[in-house]
Amino acid sequence: MRVGLTYDLKSDHLALGLREHEVAEFDAPETIAAIADALVALGHDVERVGHVRALAARLVAGWRCDLVFNIAEGVAGFGRESQVPALLEAYEIPYTFSDPLTCALTLHKGMAKHVARGHGVPTPGFALVGTPAEAAAVALPLPLFAKPVAEGSSKGVTAKSLVRSREALVEVCTELLERYRQPVLVEEYLPGREFTVGLLGTGSAARPLATLEVVLLERADTGVYSYRNKTQWEGLVDYRLLEPGPLRDEVEGVALATWRCLGCRDAGRVDVRLDADGRAQMLEVNPLAGLMPGYSDLPLMAERVGLSYRSLIGEIVRSALERLDAR
């Protein structure tokens, strides 16, 4: 097949004036090269396209392909992850991963939790805060956890995100509102173990790839999977494969139910944490999970269960083609 590759490079957006923390979700050249090499090894012809504006220019000029392998995150707004899928749908070009509706829904963590809760998926109590006054009025029981409502890669999550007083809640929410210019998600803090579940497939065909426990080490920010812990994980975090048993069944059951009710496709991750009673609850969903070999969670999971990076990329393409054939 002729496969187009859409993505956002950190270097491209830094050159356009964005700051380092603003490009945390974007990719390095090594990731793009790894995906392209895997696709070529699988027998496809690959054309590197780049971000949404580069794609738009090509499409207007008449460029077409058989499939787009899309990992573009977008830059601004709640619909930023939906931009490339929406543009491809306008030109009737098939693509990997989730559609515009699901990308927008899952990026806004509050809306995703509303829909998941409506489907019976357990998730901690939460509130959306748009002003310091709204933060002061939050009635949820302490301790609480605060983070930007529409960021990934733990952006905006620090040791201060775990708040134990109303004064601290107002302070951290005020800082996040000023820095990220979007509502803050405030939710009941879950003190139990944390997991990230990798998933492959779509709908009834979706299945767990593996589940990693996020174990914070002595030098890590305590109690939170912070931006520092995530991006500087070596020496701070130990990722342990969760062994078969009732706990894994429960955690993966919550992840699968979340994945299916939100309409996620092909591959991604769902983060799950245990409450004070040891019950699994959904935290958030990532339908465009990172694919950096040796670093991102999904490739690490694949490696732990004996699935090569090339095979992981092949599974994603196969899932996309299967749902396209079914359609």
N, C-alpha and C positions, 0 to 999 in steps of 0.2 A: 504494500500500500504506500501511497504518498501521504506522509504524516507531517503536519505542521506542528511546531512546538511554540507555545505561548507562555511567557513568563515575565517576571519583573526582576531585573538585576539590581542588587544594592548599588553598584557603582554607577549605573545609569541615573538613578534618582538622587544619589549624593551629588552628582555633577549638576543636577537641576536645582540644587539648593536645599534639599531635605537634610535634616539632622540625623545623626547616627541612630538614635532610638526610634526615629520615624521609619527607618528601613529595616527594622528587626525581622519582619516577616518575609522580606525579599530574599532572593537567592544569590548565591555566589556562582561564578563561572564554572567552578568544578561540578556543581550539581547539574547544571544544564548539560555539560559535556557528558556526565555519567548517564543521564537519561537518553541523550542522543545516541551515545555509543550502544546502550542496551537495545534501543529500537532498531538500530542498524544491524546489530548482531541477531535480532529476531527476524531480519529479512526485509525491513521497511526502508524506504527512502525518506530521509528526514530533512526538513527545511526549518531552520531557526527563524522565528518571526519576531518574538519579543513582546512588548507591552501592548495595551489595547489600542493606542494611537498608531503604532506600527502596523498592527493587524488591520485597522480601519483603512489605512492608506493602501495596503495591499489589496484588500477586498474591493475598494473603489476602482483600483487599476485593473481588476479582472482576475486576480489570483484566486485559485481554488485548490482544494486537496481532498483526499478521501476521508481523513480523520484529523482532528486537532487534539494533541495531547496538551491539555491546558492546566498549568499551575500558576497562572497569573493572579495575583492578590488584589490588584488595583490600589489606588492611592487615597481617594477621598469619599466620604459618605457611607451610609449604611449599605448601599448597593454596590460597593466597589468590587466585591468578589463576583458580582453578577454581570459586570460589564462585558467581559469577553464571552461568556455563555449567551447572553442576550444578543450580542452582535452576530455570533455564529448562527443562532437560530433565525435571525433576520435573513441570513443568506443561505439557510438550509444546509449548513455544514455540520456533520456530527462531531461530537467531542467527548472526551473522557470527563468523568466526575460529575458533580451535581449540577442541576439546572439553576436558572436565575432565582426562582422562588426559594429553593432550599438554601442557596448561598446567602441570600439576604436574610432569611429567617434565622439561620444558625449563627451568622455574624452578630446579630443582635441577641445577646444572651438572654435578655429578659423575655423577648418574644418566643425564643426557642423553649424556655422553661414554661411559659404559659401553654404552648401547644403540647409539649410533652406531658405536663401535668394533666391536661384535658384528656390525654390518652391513658392516664393511670400510671405514668412513669414517676417513681418517687424522686423528688428533688427538694432541697432545703427551702424553707420559707424565705421570701425575698421581697425587696422593694426597690423601685427605681427612684433615684434622687437627681433632681435637676438644679437645685439651688442649695446653699447652706441652710436655709430655713427648712427645706424639706428634709435635709439630713437630721436636723435637730428634732424633727417630728416623727422619725422612724420609731415604730412601736415594737419592733422585733426584740426578743430577749437577747441580752449580751451573753457571750461574746459574739461579735459580728465580723464579717469579712467584706471588704470594699475593693472594687476594681472597676476599670472602665468597662462600659457595657458592650463595646464593639471593637475590642483589640484582641490580637492573638499573641502567641509566643511569650505569654506572661508579661506583656508590656503593661506598665503601671502597677504591677504587683511587687510590693516590697515587704520588708519586715513590719512596716507600719500598717499594712493592709489588714492585719489581725488586730481588731480594736476591742478594748475591754471597758471603755467608758463612753458616755455620750459626748463628752468634750473631745475625745480623741476621734470619734466618728465624724464630727463636724469638721475637725481640722483636716483629716485625710481626704474627706469628700471635697472640701474647698480646694485643696491642692490638686486633686485629680480633675475637677471641673475646669480649673484654670489651665492646666497643662494639656489636656486632651480634648477640650471643647465638645464634650458629649456627656450624656447622663452617666451616673455611677450606679453600678449594680451593688446593692447591699444585701447580703444573705446571711442566714444563720450559719455560724461556723461549725463545721463538722470535725470533731477531734480525732476521728479514727484513721485507719490506714488509707492510703491513696493509690489508685491504680489508673493506668491508661490502657484501653483495650483497642487493639488494631482489628479492623474489620475489612473483609473483602466481599465484593458482590453487591447485589441490589435486591431489595424486597425480600421475597421468600427465599431467594438464592443466597442472601447475605449470610456470612459465617465468620466467627472469630478467627483471626490469624494467630494471635497470642495476646496474653495480658502481662504487662510489666507492673510490678509494684515500685512506686517511687519512694525510696528510703533515704531520708535526709541524714547525712553524716554529722559529725560533731561540729565542724566548722561552717555548716550551712546556716542560712537564716532559719530560725526555729519555727516549726509549725506551718510554714507556707512554702509552696512551690513557686518561689519568687523569680523575677527576671534574672537576678544574679545566680540563683541556684540552677536555673534552666540553661542559661547561656555559658556558665562557667562550671558545668556539672562535674567535671573530673576533680575528684577530691572532695566534692560537696554532696553528690548524690550517687547512690548505688541503685541501679535498675535490675530488679530481680524477677526472673520469670516465675509467674504464679503457677504452682503445680496443680494437677487435676484434683478435684474434690468439691464439696458443697459450696465453699466460699467462691471458688472460681466460677462454678455454675451460676451462682447468684449474681456476681459482678458482671459476667458476660451476658446474662439474661437481661439485666438492666440496660447494658450497652446495645444489645440487639434491638430491644423494644424501642429505644431512643432512635437508633439508626433508621428503623423502618417507619416509625410514625412521622419522622421529619422528612422522609423521602430522599435520604442520602444514597449516593450511587458509587459503585465501583470499588472505592477504597477510602479509608480515612480512620479517624480515631474518635473514641468517646472517653472522657475522663470521669471517673467514678470514685467516690470516697465514702467511707463508712461513718455512720453517725455514732452517737454515744452508746447506742444499744447494739452496735455491730451490724446494722442494716445498710445495704448498699444503696447509694443515692447518686443520681446523675448530677454532674457539675456543669459540663459544657461539651460541645461537639465541634470537631474539626473535620469538615468535608474536603478540605484541601490540605492534607497533612504534608509536612515537610518530607523531602525525598533525598536529603543529603546523605550519601553513603557514609557509614561509620559515625554518624552524628544524630540524625533525625530518628525519632522513636520508631516509625514504621519500618525503615530498613533495619534498625537494630533488632526489632521483633522478628523480622523475616530471617535474619542471620541466626538468631537464637534457636529457631525451629527448623533450620536446615534449608531455607529457601534462599537461593542466590538473588542478588540484586537484579540481574537480568530476568530471572523468573518472576520476581515481584512485578516488574514493569510489564512483563508478558501477561500476568494475571489481571492487571488493570485493563490492558487493551482487550483481553478476552472478555472480561465482564462487559465492557462498553459495546463490543460487537454482538454479544449475545442478546443484550437488551434491544439493540438496534434491529437485529434479526427478528426478535419477538414482536417489535412494533410493526 
